[in-house]
Amino acid sequence: MEVSSSFKTYWQVWGILLILTLFMIFFESVDAPVGVTIIVLVVAMLLKATLIGGWFMHLRKESIFLTVILVAATLLTVAVLFFLLIPDAMAGTVLQ
């Protein structure tokens, strides 16, 4: 099944990404609990990553197998980097 996109679709996705970015900037400045702020920002960030991967990287046209492999590899990389940085963060040396 061939899926094609027009320039209008790309501009619409770009507009959604812009709105999400502005929402994230606004929500960070709101006096909400830290846990709620983190959850909202992470969900918005995942939605943005999905839109970018789907439309601008054309992953929605690929097989589900390739998409799952790419997502799994990305999550594995994030997990490894996260756990490699935890000791430095706990010691307070990350921002020195």
C-alpha positions as CSV (number, residue, x, y, z in Angstrom):
1,M,0.0,0.0,0.0
2,E,1.5,3.3,-1.1
3,V,1.0,6.2,1.2
4,S,1.8,9.7,-0.2
5,S,1.9,13.0,1.5
6,S,1.4,16.4,0.1
7,F,3.2,19.6,1.1
8,K,0.0,20.6,2.9
9,T,0.3,17.5,5.1
10,Y,3.9,18.4,6.0
11,W,2.9,21.9,6.9
12,Q,0.0,20.6,9.1
13,V,2.4,18.2,10.9
14,W,4.9,21.1,11.3
15,G,2.1,23.3,12.8
16,I,1.1,20.5,15.3
17,L,4.8,20.2,16.3
18,L,5.0,24.0,16.8
19,I,1.8,24.0,18.9
20,L,3.1,21.1,21.0
21,T,6.4,22.9,21.5
22,L,4.7,26.1,22.6
23,F,2.4,24.1,24.9
24,M,5.5,22.4,26.5
25,I,7.2,25.8,27.0
26,F,4.0,27.2,28.6
27,F,3.3,24.1,30.7
28,E,6.8,24.2,32.2
29,S,6.2,27.7,33.5
30,V,2.9,26.7,35.2
31,D,3.1,26.1,38.9
32,A,2.2,22.4,38.7
33,P,3.6,19.5,40.8
34,V,6.9,18.3,39.4
35,G,5.6,14.8,38.8
36,V,2.7,16.1,36.7
37,T,5.0,18.4,34.8
38,I,7.4,15.6,33.9
39,I,4.6,13.3,32.8
40,V,2.9,15.9,30.6
41,L,6.3,16.9,29.0
42,V,7.3,13.3,28.4
43,V,4.0,12.5,26.8
44,A,4.2,15.6,24.6
45,M,7.8,14.8,23.7
46,L,6.8,11.2,22.7
47,L,4.0,12.5,20.6
48,K,6.4,14.9,18.8
49,A,8.9,12.1,18.2
50,T,6.1,9.9,16.8
51,L,5.0,12.6,14.4
52,I,8.6,13.3,13.3
53,G,9.4,9.7,12.8
54,G,6.1,9.0,11.0
55,W,6.0,11.9,8.6
56,F,9.4,13.4,8.2
57,M,11.4,10.1,8.5
58,H,8.7,8.3,6.5
59,L,8.5,5.4,9.1
60,R,4.7,5.1,8.5
61,K,5.5,3.7,5.1
62,E,7.8,1.0,6.4
63,S,6.9,-2.5,7.5
64,I,5.9,-3.0,11.1
65,F,9.0,-5.2,11.7
66,L,11.4,-2.4,10.7
67,T,9.5,0.1,12.8
68,V,9.6,-2.1,15.9
69,I,13.3,-2.8,15.4
70,L,14.0,1.0,15.2
71,V,11.9,1.8,18.2
72,A,13.4,-1.0,20.3
73,A,16.9,0.1,19.3
74,T,16.2,3.7,20.3
75,L,14.7,2.7,23.6
76,L,17.7,0.4,24.4
77,T,20.1,3.3,23.6
78,V,18.1,5.7,25.8
79,A,18.1,3.1,28.7
80,V,21.9,2.5,28.4
81,L,22.7,6.2,28.3
82,F,20.4,6.9,31.2
83,F,21.9,4.2,33.4
84,L,25.4,5.3,32.5
85,L,24.7,8.8,33.6
86,I,22.9,8.0,36.9
87,P,26.2,7.6,38.9
88,D,27.4,11.1,37.8
89,A,24.0,12.6,38.5
90,M,23.8,11.1,42.0
91,A,27.3,12.4,42.7
92,G,26.3,15.9,41.6
93,T,29.1,16.1,39.0
94,V,27.0,16.4,35.8
95,L,26.6,20.2,35.9
96,Q,30.0,21.1,37.4
